[in-house]
Amino acid sequence: MSSRKETSENEHCLVIKWSKDGKSLREIASFIRKSYGCVQKIIQKYRKTGSLANIPGRGCKEILSTTEKRKIIRSLKKNPKLSAPKLASSMVSEIGRNISAEIVKTCSL
């Protein structure tokens, strides 16, 4: 199974253009290398809303706010030799919720 990824507005434009030119959904799907259902959904959404833009609010939500990220980075700068699991456990008191070591690693990048 492939990972889910939003289609770009360029792909949306191509789908609508080719659809108006009379191409079949299967031909369009093979051109842009997306599934038949994906192409079908793009056309349905365009007919319903008249918009090519992706719906805002989709996708992965941010786990930490910018303030929380800054707190993690600040504590990393104070003690750079602190491991990610230890830093994650020490952040519970500052942030007020549990975070994993993986989240700490992504903040430090």
N, C-alpha and C positions, 0 to 999 in steps of 0.2 A: 504494500500500500504506500502511495506517495504521500509526502507531507503536504499539508494544506497551505496554499500560498495565494494571496490575492492577485488577481489579474490587474495589469496596469491599465491606465486610461488609453494608452496607445493601442493595446490589444482590444479594448472595448470599441474604439473608433474603427479599427479594421473589421471587427465582427459586424458592426452595424453597416459599414460601407459595403462589404461583400454581401450582406443579407439584402440590402437594397438593390444591389446589382443582379440579384437572382441566383446567387450561389446557394447550394444546399447546405444544411447544417453540418453534415458529415464532411463535406469539402472544406468548409471553414475550419472545422475542428482539426482536420489534418494539416491545414496551412499553418495554423498558429500553435499546433501541438498541444491542444487542450482536449478535454473530453467533450463528447457530444452534449452531455448534460450541462457542462459549463457554458458552452456556446448558447444553448437553449435558455439558460437562466439569464445570461447577459441580454439577450434579445427581449425576453419577457420583462425584465426590469426596465429596459429602455422604453418599451411600449407603455408600461404602466406609469413611470415617473417622467420620462422624457429626458432623463439625465444619464450621463456616462460615468459620473464620479462614483467611487466606492462609498458605501455607507459609512459615515464616521462612527467611531466607537467599536469597530471590529478589531479583531486581532488580540494579541497578548497584552494584558494590562500590566502597568508598572507595579512592581511589588513594593518598592520603596519610593518615598517621596524624595525630592531633591534635598530637603533638610536632613533626612535620615542618611542619604548617601554622603553628604558633607560630613556628618558626624563620624561615619565609618572611616572616611579618608583622613579626617583630622586625627583620629586615634591611631591610624596606621602610620601617619607621619611622626607621631610622638614615639611610637614603639614599632619600628619596621620589622623587628625580628619575631613579633608575635604571630603565632600560627592562625590560620583561618578559623579552625574550630574553637580555639580559645577566644579569639576576637568575637566570634558569633555569640558565644555564651556570655561574654562580658557586655555585649551590646543590649542584652535583654533589659538590664536596668536603665540604660539610657533611652532606648527607643520605646520600651514598654511592651514588646512582643517578641516572640521567638523568631529568629531568622537562621537559615542554614549557612554552612560554610561555603556552599556554592554561590550564594547570593553575595557574600563578602568578597569572594574571588572576583565576581563580575564587577563589583564596585571599584576594586583596586586596579582594574585594567585601564 
